[in-house]
Amino acid sequence: MKKILVVDDAAFMQKVTKETLSSRYQILCASSGAEAMRIYEAEKPDLILSDLHMPDMTGFELQRSLRERSEQIVPFVFMTADEREESESLGLEAGAIDYIRKPFKPEVLLRRVGNAIRQVENMEKLRGLRTVLENDPMTGLLNKAFAQKKLMEICAKENGVLMMVDLDSFKLVNDLYGHGMGDKVLIRFGEILRCVIRTSDVAGRVGGDEFIVFCRDAHDEELIARKSRQINEMLLASAKELMGADMNIPLGASVGAVAVPDEGTDFRILYEKADKALYQVKQNGKHGYAFFREHAAAAEKEGGASSGIESMRVILGERNRQRGAYELGFENFRTIYRFLMRTIENYHYKTELVLYTLGGDAEAIDKFGEVLRHSLRRSDVCTKNGANQYLVLLLEIRQGDMNTVLNRILANWDKTGMGDRIKVSWETLPLQI
């Protein structure tokens, strides 16, 4: 049975209205605007039938207050003894479904309220259809087509920051935990985005693990940096909640941002610029953000005009030759690993993969990583995997030298005096085709 909230400061009118409608609807009554707002929050009626002129809050003020506090459209029908035509016009302009004059005949009130309820039902059907057409069914964010349409309009006339957001290492979730878990991560990420941005901002899923966000009236780069940190912290916590505390996938989010209208107002061009900034993050460690700046892009293009091989050698070369192993991010480490597997197939290099798993506090784990890198050769490669693992590639290592290398690492670790703060275990695997 549909709920109708009757708001009238006259007890007699409440009684007459309730008696007329109670055979078909569940009737709730309020004597003031403040009481009506409390009842609405608790009961969420399908329709509000309100007197227009009340001493503490007019019907117009009640409608406006509920509209500001509620995320949903609040259907209103006004009742009044005011005979002035402008009152009716004001009521309808304010968004009321109907306007009923007092005194009313019971059969007229029933018919007019019935029409209003049917109109509300049609509005809900249309709203539901629009939600299906506009929203991504998995995350509830805007889908690609509608997000692009909406952002074309916004970028053309509003200020803010357009952001491309891409999940890092998401494919590993599907590969290691299955696509069902991948779907759970995407659903949770949609919730994270809604949590981090404001209700006035816009967020959509443009495909797979790629998302787009527009933060209205945002100009401060520190704000975007803070949102990027929040997204990554919440995503990591959610991943461990969904997949277990020992989850070691380097899951995170990279954000490419561009200021609007500083860098233009054409959505398609802004999208390309945000995508270039995103690529910059992906190439520099991921799990962070970058802003596209036209003058920086122009300077980079000008600086890269020379295409000689010597220039390429300088660009490709290592800037700071540090002692110890070559430390990389997980994705770059994986690229080296795949390349080595190809070379091993042809040249039979003797290479060992070593996995260190550590238990203990984070500071000691980070210190172990530093000792590990300094204890290895410059030709070796290492990376941190998750919170408590390190992977090492020992190139051209003879079996007899393996124990020497492993013992040297443990001996150097003991010298730090932090040996009792973590438990160290390791596994080795010869790489071969």
C-alpha positions, 0 to 999 in steps of 0.5 A: 500500500502506498504511503501518503504524508498529509501535512496540515496545521489544522487538525480538522483538515488532517482528519477529513483528508485521512478519512477520505484516503485511508481506504486506499492508502496508508496515511501519515500525518504531520502538523508542521514542516519540522514534524513532516521532515522527521516523518519523511526521514523515517518513513520515506512516503510515496507522496506528500500532500501538504497545505501551502500556508502554515505558520512555522514553514510554508509548503514551498519551504518544506518542499525546498528543504526536503529537496536539498536534504534528499538525493531523490525527487520528493513528489508533492501535491499542494492543498490550499484555500488561497484562491489567487491564481499566482499561488497555483502557478508558483506551486507548479513552477516549484515542481509540484505534481498537482494543486488542490483547492480547499474545500474539496469533494472526497471523490475529487480528492481521491481522483486527483491523488490517484492521478498523482500516484500514477504519475509518480509511478511513471516517473520511477519507471522512467528513472529506472530505465534511465539508470539502466541506460546511463550506468555501468551495470557492475560498478554503478558509475556512469557507463562510457557512452554517457560519461563521455556525453556528460563530460563533453558538456561539462568540460565546455563550460565548467572549471575543474580537473579531468582525471583518467584512473587506471588500475595497476596489475589488475590482470594478476587478480583475474589470473591468480584469483579468478574473474569472480574476484576481479569483479569484486575488486571492480565493484569495490573500486567503484565504491572507493571512487564514490567515497573519494569524490563529492556528489557533485563530481562525475565518475564513469567506467570507460572499460575494463579497469579504466575509469574517468573522473571530473572534479568540479571547481578543483584547482589545487594539485595537492587536492589531486595528490591527496585523492590519489593517495586515498584511492591507493590506500583504500584499494590496498586495504580492500584488496587485502580484505577480499583476497587475504592479508597475504595478498602480494599483488602490487595492486594500485591505481595510476591517475593522469590529470589535466586542468580545465579550462587551463589546458582547453575545453574540448573533451576529446583533446583533454582526454588525450592529455590526461591519457598522456599524463597517465602514461607518464605515471605508468612509466615511473613506478605507478600507484601515483598521479601526474598532471599534463602541462602543455609547456612541459610537453612542448619542452620535452618535445623540443629537448628530444629533437635529436634522434642520433644514436648517441643521444639515444644511448644517453636517454637509455642509459642509467643516470646514477650508477649505484653499487649492488643489484639493479632494483626495479618496480615489479612490472619492470622486473617482470619484463626483465624476467620474461626477456631472460626466459627468452635468452635462456631458451637460446643461450642457456644462461644459468640464472636463479630466481630467489623469493624471500618471504619475511615476517615482522615489522615494516621498518625491518622489512624495508631495511632487509631490502636495502641490505639485500640490494647492497649484498648482490652484484650489479648484474643481479636484479631485485624487486619488492613484491607486496608488503613482505616479499623480495624477488631476486634474479641472479644472473650467470650464477653457478650452483656452487656459488649460490650458498655463498651469495645466500650466506653473505646476505644473511651475514650482512643482515646480522650485522644490522642488529635487527635480526630478531625483528623479522623471520626470514625464509627463502626459496630458490628456483633454477630458470630453464626452459 
